[in-house]
């Protein structure tokens, strides 16, 4: 027996993308059978932005909204923002919310968390009650994602400053902090977790201290953090069962991440409680995104 799931982190295009073989983006329609196979009954599609850049033309707000409109039983969408016009952030978010956006994601502007634009987004999101799912980067100008230092001090400041905002953490530099022996160098912060987790990780402290911190279990960043040390992973899932959500981070129909099957197996073998399994697979997402 495997539970139907809500995937809180999916990427899909509205129309076929003349893609490279190296990085294929499947359409939402192509994804349907794949999601069915993986027992995912609903998926939240991530937006890549508003109007700027090539990515927005593939999976920006407009395309995500249209995809959710085309397949309402399968998809809902999150909106994203381009880095401009700080003074119109709230107005823009309000409009996307009106159009059906259930949150902001995948928020990935490569700026420090204390940058004025990022702070303005947090402030507006808190006011409008929109959860924000963020990707994290280890330094400015490196790949994409909001930037924090080792130990996540700026994230802690933000959690304290915006208590009404649901922060949903994702990506390697975020999950790297699950273990107390997390190394501070860039290369280590970008790796998928391996080996035993040492008690006392910063992420665990933050999860304990801030009830507005949630976590996205998608991709190998989230999956490896949980599966690298089974005993610790199961304890983590039980302790934070109200604030963890299943996701995949798939971009095409060739991708499968092992966490879904791992969760099913842990539950079937009686190692993960039915209650935690249910919450992580779908109940939390339902509640947080009001699906």
N, C-alpha and C positions, 0 to 999 in steps of 0.2 A: 504494500500500500504506500503510495506516494501522494503527498498533498499537492493540490493545485496551487500555483504560486502567482504572485504579482511581481513582475520584474520592474524595479524602480529605476533602472538605468539601461536604456536601450538606445542605440543609434540606428536610424533608418532614413532612407531618402523617400521622397514622394514619388518621383519619376526615375526611370532607369538613368544611371549615371555612366557616361562613357568613361569607364574606369580603367585603371591600370590593373594588370594581373596581380601586382604586388599588394595593392590595397583596395579591395572591392567593397563598395557600399551597396548592400541589398536594399531593395525597395520594401516599404511596409507590407505590400501585397506578397512579395516573395517570402517575407519573414513569417507569414501566417502559419504555414504548415510546420515550419521549424519550431515555432513557439508551442504549437499544439503537441508536437512530439516531446518537447521538454516539459510538458504539463504546465505551461505558463498561460494563465487565462486572461491576463491583462498586462500591458506593458506601458511604462511611462517613457515617452520619447524625449530625448534631450535635444535642446536647440543649440545651434552654434552661433547665434547672434541675431541682430536686427536686420541691417541692410548692407553692412560693409563686408567686402571680401568674398572670395569664391565660395567659401563654405556656407555662407548664409543662403546662397542661391541653391544649395543642395539640401540643407537641413536647418535653415533659419526659422525664425518664429512663424512666418507665413506658411512655410512648407509643413512644419509640424502641426500647426493648427488645421491645415487642410487634410493632413493624413488622419488626424483624430476625427475629423468630420466625415471622412470617407469610410472609416471603419470604427464607428463609435463603440462597438461592443468590445473591441480589442485594444484600442489605444487612447491614452490621454497624453497631454503634452506639458512640458515646462517651457518657460520663455527664457530668453537671455537678453543681455544688454551689450551694446557697443559702448566703448569708452568715449563718451562725448556728452556735452550739455548736462552737467551735473544738476542744474536747476530744474530740469524736466524729468528726472528719474522717477519721481513718485507718480507723476502724470502718465508716463509711459507704462509703468508697471500696472497702474490701475486699469489702463486700457487693455493690456494683455490678460489681466485677471478677468475683466469683463468678457473677453473673447474665449475664456475657458482655461487659461493656464493655471495649473495646480501648484506651481512653485517656480523658482528660478533655478535653472540648471542646464547644462553643466557650467557653473560659473567658473571662469578660468582666465580672467584677465591677469596678465603676469605683472602684478604690482604687489607691493608689500601690503599686508592686511591693514596697516595703519595709514595707508594712502587715502587722501580725501575722497577720491571717487569710490573706492571700495567701502569706506565708512558710510558714504551717502547712500549706497545701495543697501547696506545693512539696515540703516535707519528707516528707509522707506519700506523695506521688506517687513521689518518688525511692525511698523504702523499698519500695514495692509494685511498682516497675518499670513504672509507667504513664506513657506519654508525655503531655505536656500541650500542646494546641493553643490558643494564646491570641489574642484580639483586643486591639489596643492603642488607647488613647485618649490625646490630647495633654494633657488635664488633668482633675483630679477634678471630678465633677459635669457633665462634658461627654459627652453621648451614653453610650457604654458601652465597656468594655474596661479592662484593667489599664493603669495610668498610668506613663509614664516621661517624663523631660525630654529635650530635644533632645540628640542624641548618645548616647542610651540608656545612661547611666551605671548606672542601677539594674539594668537587664537584665544588664549585664556583671558586677555584683556577684553576682547570682543565679546566673549561669552558672558563676562561680568557686566559689560556696558549695555548689552542688548538682551536682557533676560527673557523677553517675550519672543525672541526670534529662534526658530528651530534651525540650528546649524547641522547639516548632514555631511560628515567628513568622508573623503574618498582619496584614493591614489597613494603611491608609495610613501612620500614623506610624512603623510598622516599616519598610516598603519605601521610604519617603521618604529614609531614611538610606543608600540605596545609592549616592548621589552625594555627592561631597565638598563640593559647593556647596549642600547642603540647608539651606534657610532655617529659622530657629528659631521663626518666628511660627506661631500656631495655624492660621491659614487655609492657609498653605503646607503645614503638616504633614498637613492633611486632604485635600490634592489628589492626584489620580492623577498619577504621574510623566509628564513630557513632555520631549522634547529630549535632547540628548547627555548621557551620564553622565560626570561627571568622576572620574577615578581617585582613590582614597584615601578613599572613603566609609566611614563608621563601620560600616555593616553588613558590608561586605567585610572590614574588620579583625576584627570579631567572629567572622565565619564562619571566618576563617583561624586565629584564636587559640583558639577554643572548639569542640572536636569534638562537644559536646553541643547545639550550636545547629543546628536544622534549619529549613527554610522551606517554607511552604505557598504554592504559586504561584496560588492561586485568586483569583477576582474581578478587577476592574480594577486593584486595588492591586498584586497580584502580577503579573498579566498585563502591565500597562503598564510596570512596573519592568523586565521582561525585554525587552519589544518596543519600548520607546521608543528604543533605540539598539542596532540589530541586532548590530553587531560586539561591543559590550560584553556584550550579553545572551547571545550564544552563548559567549563566553569564560567568563562567570559560570556558565552551565549546565555547561560542560565541567569547570571547576575544582571545582565543588561538587556534581558529579553524584551523589555518594553520600548527600547530605543534602537534596535538593530533591524535592518531590512534587507531582504534578499534582492539581489540584482545580478545582471550578467555583464553588461558593458559590451555586448556583441555589436558588431557593425555589419556582419554578413552571415549568410546561412551555413557557412563552413565552420563557424566558431561554436565551440561548446566549452564552457568552463566547468570544472569538476565539483564545485561547491554544492550545486543542487543535489546531485546524486549522493554526495557525502552526507548532507543533512538528512536525506531520506534514510540512508543506511543507519546513521546514528540513532534516529528515531525508531526504526524497525528493530534495532538491537537493544532498545531500551536504555540507551545511554543519554539520550536527549529527551527531556520531558515533552509530553504531548502539548502542553500549554506553550512552552517556549517555541517549539517547532511551528505551531499554528501562528503565533504572533509574528515570528520572523518571516515566515513564508507569505503571509497575506494580511493578517489582522492589523498590524502596525501601519502598513502602507494605506490600508483602507481608511484608518482613523486619521492619520497625519495629512493625507491628501484629500480627505473627504470624498472618497470614490463611491 
